Amino acid sequence: MSPLAPPDVRNTRAIVVGIEEYATGRGWRLSGPALDACRFARWLLERGVPAAHIDLLVSPLAENVAEVHALAAGLRITPANQISVRCVLADGLFETSSDLLIVHWGGHGIVDDNEFRRLFYADASERDKRNLNLSSFLTALRSHLYSGHPRQMVLVDACTTLVRGRGWAASLPDEQFPVGRPQANRDQHVLFAASFGEVAVNDDRRRTGLFSRAVQEALNDLPADAWPPDPVAVRDRVDGQFQQLRAHGHTAQIPSHLWYRSRSAEDVLVFAASPTSRWATSSASGCLLLSYQEAVQLRTIIDGAMVPDTVDGHYREVTRNLLGMPPYPDDPWAAVQALRTPVSATPLFEFLARLASGPDPVTRERLWNWIRTAAPTWSIDVDTLVDLDCRLRRTILLAQLEPDPFSTGFQVTVWSYAGGNGRQVMSASEPWPWWRIGKELSVLLADVGSVHWITPIMIFQMPMAMLDSPVEKLEIRLPSGQTEIGLLCPVVVRPLEAPGDPAINSARQHRWREVARLGDTYDPQFVGVLDLDLLSLVEPARLERLICLGLIQDRASDSRTLPAALNLAHDVGVPIVLWHRAIDARPPDLASIEHILRGRPPLRLPDVVHQQRVSARHRNAPLDHPGRDVVLLWNEPHCLPPILLWQLPT
């Protein structure tokens, strides 16, 4: 598919609308949109757009008429009523072609119950609210019926408040546009003055809309010979101005945008649209994902939810590959609103599935009931969301092993965690030897395996001096046969000693939020590899920046060196540490540590180490395979054992 040729300014077509006076009278009057329209038309003339290619449709206030005519000198002015505007948008565009079509509209607007954007004509009245269905018009512009205008830029300075919020009981008259088949090589960039449900502020004193003024300033700053105007640069400049206005409390208005491109290999592609799915005629046309009723039901659930600490990480994960998305807005409903703007519904529903995986069972049930009903109507595969839920709610078994002072066995307590909820599932009434621990864990692992298709993570919580023990070689007997637990599922260790210093606890929790923030990405600045014997010489500040530490252990190292090093990492709050046991068959090897750590997202290390162990046990694996005798300390701060519940002796 050939790319679009650069547009010629002499073959640019513009439709500029500004409405200040409505048939409704004083209640709807605005001072500024007609003047903004004329200023924009004047800018087009100065850039070289022929006057004959500019349709200026304005209905100014009486006190602004003289200035409108002065600004519009050389242009033909037409009233912005329904007949005139419809004639230009329908018949006029059908009969012409352009390299670039620009539409600029300023005036009153609203969002109806179906979340279609509507713009009111100048002859709209309280009884007959005549309006342009902007959503329908944008969809039509992308079809083959408007094939003469392959590149489009639309600027809309109008409110997007909800029709129900205005108390209008009667439905709005609907003026649909004919829509043809989807057209290849079609670019459509739309900038809206306000986000869903917001008022677009008009400054009557300065006689301009805040959005129109910001757009005009952005356009004026473009190089004089630059054509066409870069919509991304304009958007970024406008966003920056509104961020400053909001920071000083001058407005709460947040401009929004829709980028549609029918080609798939664009450097600035923001959202790619499919003509077959539901959002191709609603969200992609300038409305938000979800119907009004779906949004109301969802907000009721969100408002009553216990929000998990990881909600910002969930938002970052689903928006990681979406360009132009704002950062997490510190409010789950605001995050949902932001995720209703992409054309694809996938990020929104993945975010909701992640919310449902939290520790609140009520929210989980309510959200999943809503998801199962709404997802199919937006072409979302519910089974895919269920798989995501299984991964997020993956079972973690935490076995606490305390050496018994009067025997060679251990006092054992086991907790099970799923989706943030933890419960005690086992405790020893007497010291257990290793074989008994394996027998009891076999029962638990068999039960978990019969419910979930994803293997659980096994955590052994032990005294610091025991963390180098080969717990991954504990024998497990399942109906399918006997195997080592480290070959069955990811096995990690964590220290039994809990830091009493609140600052250390806080540091570890902060660092773990960084692990969650990284998600499926790798950032080398948070990962370090150090020689065990030199660790005591390392400045603590260097360790405090890390979330993952690899240790190189020499066979000749003092047996006390590793516990001392782990204590140091523990005290500064490093949550993830990886090392190889110092055995004769394995020389100290930096490459083996880096092989496991480099490029691996820290959050995936339990599974990475598990697969390394499986590969290392293959009959053809070399003795120095990185997965042989590898140990992973995984000090996740959220899986902390609750109060012990001891069983009565049998």
BELJOPE-V896780 format. One record per helix or strand of 2 or more residues. SS is the DSSP state (H for helix, E for strand). FROM is the first residue (numbers start at 1). TO is the last residue. If there is no record, write none. Layout:
[[SS,FROM,TO] [SS,FROM,TO]]
This chain:
[[H,9,11] [E,12,19] [H,26,28] [H,33,47] [H,51,53] [E,54,59] [H,62,71] [E,77,78] [H,82,94] [E,100,106] [E,109,111] [E,117,120] [E,131,133] [H,134,141] [H,144,146] [E,151,157] [H,163,166] [E,187,192] [E,202,203] [E,208,209] [H,210,220] [H,231,247] [E,256,261] [H,278,280] [H,283,285] [H,292,303] [H,311,318] [H,332,339] [H,346,356] [H,361,378] [H,382,392] [E,396,403] [E,410,418] [E,421,427] [H,434,451] [E,457,462] [H,464,466] [H,471,473] [E,475,478] [E,481,484] [H,485,488] [E,490,495] [H,502,518] [H,524,526] [E,527,531] [H,532,537] [H,540,544] [E,548,552] [H,559,572] [E,576,580] [H,590,597] [H,602,616] [E,630,634]]
